[in-house]
């Protein structure tokens, strides 16, 4: 049996894709009673919450992103519903969700 035959009958499994779940959070975040503020631009609301395994990251419209130790998976799961979209890569997803920095400084009227 050649290497080619071996690969045909026993293909290597495809590498698992990294799964990042994302949910928009337009309001302020106050996990310890203190409002989270973006150190990149000073924004106080309109976040994208990202869950990667058991870690929660917060991403701002200016594209500044950080792991937020005060948010736990249960905080994320409260707001998460079934995924509506799937993208091939992280950068494409951030552009589609408008968290790629293009709208830095933009705030939406929540009234």
Secondary structure, DSSP 8 states (H G I E B T S, - for coil): --HHHHHHHS----------EEEEE-S---TTSS----TTT---S-EEEEEETTEEEEE-TTS-EEE-TT--HHHHHHH--S-S---SSHHHHHHHTT-SSTTTT------
